[in-house]
């Protein structure tokens, strides 16, 4: 049942996923907004189980739809009836517990594998407490507090975005270049300053200051402190202070600078050695755009006792150029810089990197904290199946708020229960054996397209694409409907991708 998705985001559009939604207030009998939100985040089972025993929508005057901010455009009653049909297929109908979500990561037993990795959502004690109250299993604290970032004059990270329908698929942070760690270090070196040494500071720097209170309130949740080169403090000293504060692990953040691959490798070794000599905290190594080979990085990590790797997936980019002002967008007074991308469009690259690293991981001890573009439990599961022991949740929190964790936990717990997995350990890396080299694939396999005549609208998109960019196997038949010439088809599935109604699917014939 869990593999059969019935409601898609197009069906929910233009639902705004309101906070304090007027549809729920107007209904008064059930939380319409929460049900729609669960369906949006691929948790139809959870939504169906949350329906009241008797669905009141049949004879209702649709007060919820009239109260909607889009004035009746969201077919709420129809969607509730679809959820009721899904509920009838569920067996058992009871909501599974979430005990199966517990996972071991970097020596810590997490209640669930979801770790908040959104600096703007965890740079104060109040925000971090809210994350744990919402249900996150762990949180990565940024290198700088909110107050410190304001003093540095950071540019807004959400200055530009790309959208498709009601979904944000990409964002550009043009402050990523201007406020990078490498710039901060180079500026400090030019000024003749040096990093602080020794662990005798009386005050804990940055976010370390509120870790004691955070751990006192939530001792069962994982708190990860971040060290970056631009903090102006020696890594070993910071590690000792992080351990004193009560942090459960230390994330060492490395980004590419002007160094060669050899210099990068030596710098990482020096940093790891300094930390290991000063603290027993588990080390998590995050790297972005380094010239050093990933396999060599894993060798270094294993040599110095690193517990986990966290690849950074923020590719650099520019959204567009203003065609009248000739200025890159987004811009600041007509000027811009190459920024860092994030969002759902990062997921394919991030998933490929995660799979590559896990495939080449020779160490039995090295784990992975991974993820980019995760919006639902099924997105997170993709990274887990490719070897991630825990997943970073960032973009979805910025887009939809901390409430996304409810459906992530519920959906993943339902999946594990339905597949009869004992726990997270049964699914981590389960897909890795099926990832092989291109030359090992069966070159003779052809999955022919299957055309649904009831869904087809004879628009000609598939025949046009096949004629001009593929094998010409899809041609126009009677009444402009597409017709397949099987002996020409190469199984490229371009027709499936361009079909606007989903009328073309892959058949099981080869």
Secondary structure as GFF3:
##gff-version 3
##sequence-region A 1 510
A	DSSP	alpha_helix	9	12	.	.	.	ID=ss1
A	DSSP	alpha_helix	22	27	.	.	.	ID=ss2
A	DSSP	alpha_helix	32	40	.	.	.	ID=ss3
A	DSSP	alpha_helix	44	49	.	.	.	ID=ss4
A	DSSP	alpha_helix	63	67	.	.	.	ID=ss5
A	DSSP	alpha_helix	76	89	.	.	.	ID=ss6
A	DSSP	three_ten_helix	99	101	.	.	.	ID=ss7
A	DSSP	beta_strand	103	105	.	.	.	ID=ss8
A	DSSP	beta_strand	108	110	.	.	.	ID=ss9
A	DSSP	beta_strand	114	116	.	.	.	ID=ss10
A	DSSP	three_ten_helix	119	121	.	.	.	ID=ss11
A	DSSP	alpha_helix	125	134	.	.	.	ID=ss12
A	DSSP	beta_strand	138	141	.	.	.	ID=ss13
A	DSSP	alpha_helix	146	152	.	.	.	ID=ss14
A	DSSP	beta_strand	160	164	.	.	.	ID=ss15
A	DSSP	beta_strand	167	173	.	.	.	ID=ss16
A	DSSP	alpha_helix	175	178	.	.	.	ID=ss17
A	DSSP	alpha_helix	181	190	.	.	.	ID=ss18
A	DSSP	three_ten_helix	206	210	.	.	.	ID=ss19
A	DSSP	alpha_helix	211	217	.	.	.	ID=ss20
A	DSSP	beta_strand	222	228	.	.	.	ID=ss21
A	DSSP	three_ten_helix	229	231	.	.	.	ID=ss22
A	DSSP	alpha_helix	235	245	.	.	.	ID=ss23
A	DSSP	beta_strand	249	255	.	.	.	ID=ss24
A	DSSP	alpha_helix	261	278	.	.	.	ID=ss25
A	DSSP	beta_strand	282	288	.	.	.	ID=ss26
A	DSSP	alpha_helix	294	303	.	.	.	ID=ss27
A	DSSP	beta_strand	308	311	.	.	.	ID=ss28
A	DSSP	beta_strand	316	317	.	.	.	ID=ss29
A	DSSP	beta_strand	320	321	.	.	.	ID=ss30
A	DSSP	beta_strand	328	329	.	.	.	ID=ss31
A	DSSP	beta_strand	339	342	.	.	.	ID=ss32
A	DSSP	three_ten_helix	344	346	.	.	.	ID=ss33
A	DSSP	alpha_helix	347	359	.	.	.	ID=ss34
A	DSSP	beta_strand	367	370	.	.	.	ID=ss35
A	DSSP	alpha_helix	377	385	.	.	.	ID=ss36
A	DSSP	beta_strand	390	393	.	.	.	ID=ss37
A	DSSP	alpha_helix	395	400	.	.	.	ID=ss38
A	DSSP	alpha_helix	404	418	.	.	.	ID=ss39
A	DSSP	three_ten_helix	424	426	.	.	.	ID=ss40
A	DSSP	three_ten_helix	432	434	.	.	.	ID=ss41
A	DSSP	three_ten_helix	438	440	.	.	.	ID=ss42
A	DSSP	beta_strand	449	451	.	.	.	ID=ss43
A	DSSP	alpha_helix	461	469	.	.	.	ID=ss44
A	DSSP	beta_strand	474	476	.	.	.	ID=ss45
A	DSSP	three_ten_helix	478	480	.	.	.	ID=ss46
A	DSSP	beta_strand	482	484	.	.	.	ID=ss47
A	DSSP	three_ten_helix	486	488	.	.	.	ID=ss48
A	DSSP	alpha_helix	494	498	.	.	.	ID=ss49
A	DSSP	beta_strand	504	506	.	.	.	ID=ss50
###
